[in-house]
Amino acid sequence: MKTAIKLTHKSVIGEIESVLDTYPYQPYQQVFAIPDLRQELVSFVINRLPGFYSETSDSQTPLADDKKDSCLNHKLSRNPLEQQLHLQHLIHQGIFSIIQEKGDSISRQLCETVQLGCQPSHWFG
């Protein structure tokens, strides 16, 4: 029998924040402080949770066809600890996947941020 995880969008985001807190600030927390990349991580995780139900509706969040096969065949334990470990594993996968996939653009974004923040202040005259 397949089991659906009864999580809210807010609880997934909270778990992502908890997992990110275990990583060093540079580059991981810094990268996922970028709103687009944070949202991509949230989407990565949610799209891989079989039977994810949104807090605001009783309908399932639709999955892309290529992800349906792998997710729907995955059986989850009814044990909350095992479900949490599975969620954390998906978050770690998402972090590494996004950084690997977008490494070049992330490096450019972080360099631009550092360069803009390091300009001398003209406030002192």
N, C-alpha and C positions, 0 to 999 in steps of 0.2 A: 504494500500500500504506500502510495506517495503522500508526503506530508508537505503542506505549505507553511512557509515562515510567516507568522503574523507580526510584521514589523511596520512601523510608521516611517515615513520619509525623515521625520525629525530624529528618530532613534538611529537611523542609518548615518545621518550626518553627525550625530553625537559620537557614534563609534568611530567614524572616520577621524574626527578631531582627536579622540583618545589615542588612536593608533599613530597619527601624525606626531603627537606629543612625544612618542618614544623615539622619533627620528631626530637627528641633529638639525639645527635651524638652517644651516647652509649645507646643501642646497634644498633639502626636502621641504621643510616648513615654508621656506622662502618661495619655492616654486608653487606650492599649493595655496599660497596666500593670494596668488593671481586668480581673480574670480572665474575666468574662463577655464583654467586648468582644474580648479576646485570642482566646478560643475561637471567637467568631463570625468573626474574621478567618481563623483556621486553617480553619474549615469552609468559608468563602467560597472560599478558594484550593483546597482539596482537592476540593470539589465541581465545580470548573471544570477540573480536570486530567483530560484524557481518559485512560482506562485506568489510573487511579491504583491501585497495588497496595499494600496494607498490609504492613508488615514482619512482622506476626504471622500473616498468612494469605496464601494464594495467590489468594483471591477478590477481585474488584474491589469497591471501595467503592461502594455503590449511589448513584445520582444521582436527583434529583427529575426528574420527567418533562419539565418545562419547560426544564431545563438539559441533558438528554440530547441533544436535537436539536442545540443549538449546539456542544456539546463533542465529540460523536461524529463530527461532520462536519469537525472541525478536524484537519488533518494536521500532525504535528510532524516536525521535522527529526531525523535521527539524530545530528546534531552536538550534543555536550554543551553547547557554549557557547550555541547557539541555544535549547536546552531551558532553560538557566539564565536566559537573557534573557526567555523566555516566562514562567517562574515568577516572576521579579521583576516583570514587567508585571502579572501577576495580583495580586500582593501590593499594588502601587501602586493598582490598580483597587479592591481590597478596602478599603484604607485610606480612600480618598476616598468610596467608596460608603457605608461604615458611618458615617463622620463626617457625610456629607450627610444620610443617612437618620435618624440618631439625634442630630442636632446639639442639639436642645432638651434632651433628657434628659442628654446628655453635659455640657452647660453647667451644668445643675442639680447633677449629681454632683460636678463639679469645684469649683463654688462651695461646696457643703457641705463638701468636703474642706478647702478653703482656710479657710473660716470656723471649722471645728473646730480646725484647726492654729494659728490665730492668737489663740486665747483666752489671756489672761494667765495665767501660772502662779501658783498659790497656794502653791507649794512654799516660796517665800522668806518667806512670812508676811505 
